[in-house]
Amino acid sequence: MLKEIFLSSAMALAFVPTSYAQLDILAQLAGKKYFGTATDNPELTNTSYVAQLGNTLDFHQLTPANSMKWENTEPERGVFTFAGGDQIVQQAQKHNQLMRGHNCVWHNQLASWVTDGNFDNATLLSIVENHCGTLVGHYKGQIVSWDVLNEIFNDDGTFRQSVFFNTTGTAYIATALRAARKADPKAKLYINDFNIEGSGAKSTALANLVKQLKADKVPIDGIGVQSHMIVGEIPSTMKDNLQMFADLGVEVAITELDVRMTLPETPALLEQQKKDYTTIIQACKEVKGCIGVTVWDWTDKFSWVPGTFAGQGAACPWDENFKKKPAYLGIVEGWLGL
Ligand code: G3I
């Protein structure tokens, strides 16, 4: 089976592996699309982790999981700190990996001076403009795509009641996008969200917003579909929904993929997880406008899941000991269309 995968993948290989643990191939199989991973600064002290992070046979692209967020980049008004983000950019540049910026405006991990500032409409818009412009401008030419706006909808398709929405209505959305465009005209500007993998009220609301932004000549280049999934629960409408987004005339990217399970992991759960990874990768593969996939860290050792969902985890394609799981082969099979 694995031999056939290699023969059909048209890869020039020095050897034919005898087990998938020997494969390093996710990025190569993605072809014209990219395959990448999130990473975080504390992880960069682990030499085995860093070696795999820089393995360009598997990863074309990196996203910083935390260090570009508002609380880390403008912890006090007008005081910008880029050291953490710079470290991830340097790590990516060492290996010619693409960088995704994450993120300019989010209600979470937001500096408390913004949340608690009681700013009026005009002041908060100028704060958003300055934050996005300064952040995106600092990385001008080094970041291909930015999650300019993160998680701005509720699951029912209404706008999230963040300090930004409560103060400015939807005006902050155009302000953030315009500031980002001005700061780095070549960067692709995205709105990124979860629970928009399948069709539903939230996906429809986001599509309507993108149509409106385009009609208003506000710059918008892409939709980021986070894809924090649960084993056995991949929406059957995922491919069609990605196509629906792409049909709006924007890029689509799977930006934060992981597939969690209730622990302990079992062979049956790992097998279902493998199938789920295949389904998701195949959905992206088959939609021309889906330009790439990022896993939300590649190893269970550093996954965000157990810290947020008690009793759940094992969501990544590599286990806590950096061993490839069946999910890894699921990604391979997804890119190959098996
Ligand atoms: O920085 C503090 C550190 O000083 C302290 O000692 C430690 C103790 O718990 O906490 C550290 O902060 C943690 C931070 O990550 C940095 O490691 C926070 O507690 C923790 O909540 C935070 O979690 C991050 C989460 O966003 C916050 O919502 C995850 O690492 C990060 O992977 C996750 O990423 C988000 C995306 O940005 C948006 N989409 C959902 C995704 C998963 O939640």
Residues whose N, C-alpha, C, O or C-beta is under 5 A from the ligand:
A	BS01	G3I	A65 N66 N108 W304
